[in-house]
């Protein structure tokens, strides 16, 4: 029984970490692009394009308004098109990435807005172009806030994997439902809960540690 429990939990943990890792990579990439675009294309931005800004903002709000479990179902054909199947951890990465990217985009947008306008204007005054300002002013200045926001997003993705497990994605969420709930295996249910808590705690601790390290380094240099 113990070997069975350990084997099931290990398989669920492996699948969950696989989904979280790859979904986070893709969501961070897409979310960063969305967040930066929202900031630079707003009225008065360094690449002002209010029309584009409104379209992207509306699309983000639209995706965010859809409950995640419904979004997964909507994206099943896309998952099947990209990875050849709508079931399993790899298929879930498509839905997890698309579901988390708009949320992360808003987080990154808010973090970048914290950068003082004076620093942007100073960069402009010495001839810095838009991409130089983005890479050398906006992102570096907002980095601690960006790290904290990304930490929240990765934790949300971890929670989303449990929801995805309900419709065939695998992972700890699927394990908790199939064995813990449907087969009344309380030991497996508690094991999955403890592992998810551990994952979330490690992600939060890592994000806080990195953000604090950046803040301390700035204080020493400033």
C-alpha positions in Angstrom: 0.0 0.0 0.0 2.8 2.4 0.9 4.6 1.6 -2.4 1.4 2.2 -4.3 0.9 5.5 -2.6 4.4 6.7 -3.2 4.3 5.6 -6.8 1.0 7.4 -7.5 2.1 10.6 -5.7 5.4 10.6 -7.5 3.7 10.3 -10.9 1.2 13.0 -10.1 3.9 15.3 -8.8 6.0 14.7 -11.9 3.1 15.6 -14.2 2.2 18.6 -12.2 5.7 20.0 -12.2 5.9 19.3 -15.9 2.7 21.3 -16.6 3.7 24.2 -14.2 7.2 24.5 -15.7 6.3 24.6 -19.3 3.1 26.6 -18.9 4.9 29.2 -16.8 7.6 29.6 -19.6 5.0 30.1 -22.3 2.7 32.2 -20.1 5.6 34.4 -19.0 6.6 35.0 -22.6 3.1 35.8 -23.8 2.2 37.8 -20.7 5.4 39.9 -20.9 4.6 40.8 -24.5 1.1 41.7 -23.6 2.0 43.7 -20.5 4.8 45.7 -22.3 2.5 46.3 -25.3 -0.3 47.7 -23.1 2.1 50.1 -21.4 4.0 51.4 -24.5 0.9 51.7 -26.8 -1.3 53.7 -24.4 -2.0 57.3 -25.1 1.2 59.2 -24.4 3.2 56.0 -24.4 6.6 55.6 -26.1 4.9 53.8 -29.0 1.4 55.3 -28.6 -1.3 53.4 -30.5 -4.5 53.8 -28.6 -6.5 51.7 -31.1 -4.1 48.7 -30.7 -4.2 49.2 -26.9 -7.9 49.0 -26.7 -8.1 45.9 -28.9 -5.5 44.1 -26.8 -7.0 45.3 -23.5 -10.5 44.1 -24.6 -9.1 40.7 -25.6 -7.3 40.3 -22.3 -10.5 41.2 -20.4 -12.5 38.8 -22.5 -10.2 35.8 -21.8 -9.9 36.6 -18.1 -13.7 36.7 -17.8 -14.1 33.1 -18.9 -13.9 30.5 -16.0 -10.8 28.4 -16.4 -12.6 25.1 -16.6 -14.8 26.4 -19.5 -11.7 27.9 -21.2 -10.1 24.5 -21.2 -13.1 23.0 -22.9 -13.1 25.8 -25.5 -9.4 25.3 -26.2 -9.6 21.5 -26.6 -9.6 21.7 -30.4 -6.6 24.0 -30.3 -4.7 21.6 -28.0 -5.6 18.7 -30.3 -4.3 20.7 -33.3 -1.0 21.7 -31.7 0.0 18.5 -29.8 -2.2 15.9 -31.5 -4.4 15.1 -28.4 -6.7 16.9 -26.0 -5.8 14.7 -23.0 -2.7 14.5 -20.8 -0.2 17.0 -19.3 1.2 18.2 -22.7 -2.3 19.0 -24.0 -3.1 20.9 -20.8 0.0 23.2 -21.3 -1.8 24.9 -24.2 -4.8 25.8 -22.1 -2.8 26.7 -19.0 -0.5 29.0 -21.0 -3.4 30.8 -22.7 -5.4 31.0 -19.5 -2.5 32.5 -17.5 -1.0 34.9 -20.1 -3.7 37.6 -19.9 -3.6 37.5 -16.0 0.1 37.8 -16.1 -0.1 40.6 -18.8 -2.1 42.7 -16.4 0.3 42.1 -13.6 3.3 43.1 -15.7 1.4 46.1 -17.0 0.8 47.3 -13.4 4.4 46.7 -12.4 5.7 48.7 -15.4 3.4 51.6 -14.6 5.3 52.0 -11.3 8.3 53.2 -13.1 8.7 57.0 -12.6 7.9 59.1 -15.7 11.0 61.2 -15.0 13.3 58.2 -15.6 11.6 57.6 -19.0 11.9 61.2 -19.9 15.6 61.3 -18.9 16.2 58.3 -21.2 14.4 60.1 -24.1 16.5 63.2 -23.5 19.7 61.4 -24.2 18.3 59.9 -27.4 17.2 56.5 -26.2 14.8 54.7 -28.6 11.7 52.8 -27.5 13.3 49.4 -27.3 16.2 50.8 -25.4 13.8 52.4 -22.9 11.9 49.1 -22.6 15.0 47.0 -22.0 17.2 49.4 -20.0 14.7 51.5 -18.1 11.2 49.9 -17.8 12.1 46.3 -17.1 15.2 46.9 -14.9 13.4 49.6 -12.8 10.3 47.4 -12.3 12.2 44.1 -11.9 11.3 43.4 -8.2 7.6 44.1 -8.8 7.8 42.0 -12.0 9.3 39.1 -10.0 6.6 39.3 -7.3 3.9 39.4 -10.0 5.4 36.5 -11.9 5.5 34.5 -8.6 1.7 35.1 -8.1 1.1 34.0 -11.7 3.1 30.8 -11.3 1.2 30.0 -8.2 -2.1 30.5 -10.1 -0.9 28.2 -12.8 -0.2 25.6 -10.1 -3.8 26.0 -9.0 -5.0 25.8 -12.5 -3.3 22.4 -13.0 -5.6 20.9 -10.3 -8.6 22.2 -12.3 -7.2 20.8 -15.5 -6.8 17.4 -13.8 -10.6 17.2 -13.6 -10.9 16.8 -17.4 -8.0 14.5 -18.1 -4.8 16.5 -17.8 -3.3 14.3 -15.2 -1.2 15.6 -12.3 -2.0 15.9 -8.6 -5.5 17.3 -9.3 -6.5 14.3 -11.4 -5.0 12.0 -8.7 -7.0 13.7 -6.0 -10.3 13.3 -7.9 -9.8 9.8 -9.4 -8.4 8.1 -6.2 -8.9 10.5 -3.3 -12.5 11.4 -4.1 -14.0 8.7 -6.3 -12.2 5.7 -4.6 -12.3 7.2 -1.1 -8.5 7.0 -0.7 -8.0 9.6 2.0 -4.3 9.0 2.1 -3.9 10.0 -1.5 -6.2 13.0 -1.1 -4.1 14.3 1.8 -0.9 13.5 0.0 -1.9 15.5 -3.0 -3.0 18.4 -0.9 0.3 18.5 1.0 2.4 18.3 -2.2 0.4 21.2 -3.8 0.9 23.2 -0.6 4.7 22.4 -0.7 4.9 23.5 -4.3 3.2 26.8 -3.7 5.3 27.5 -0.6 8.5 26.8 -2.5 7.4 29.0 -5.4 6.4 31.9 -3.1 9.7 31.6 -1.1 11.8 31.6 -4.2 10.0 34.6 -5.7 10.3 36.6 -2.5 13.9 35.7 -2.1 14.8 36.8 -5.6 12.8 40.1 -5.3 14.4 40.9 -1.9 17.9 40.2 -3.2 17.4 42.6 -6.1 16.0 45.3 -3.6 19.0 44.8 -1.3 21.5 45.1 -4.2 19.8 48.3 -5.3 20.0 49.7 -1.8 23.7 49.0 -1.6 24.4 50.5 -5.0 22.1 53.5 -4.4 
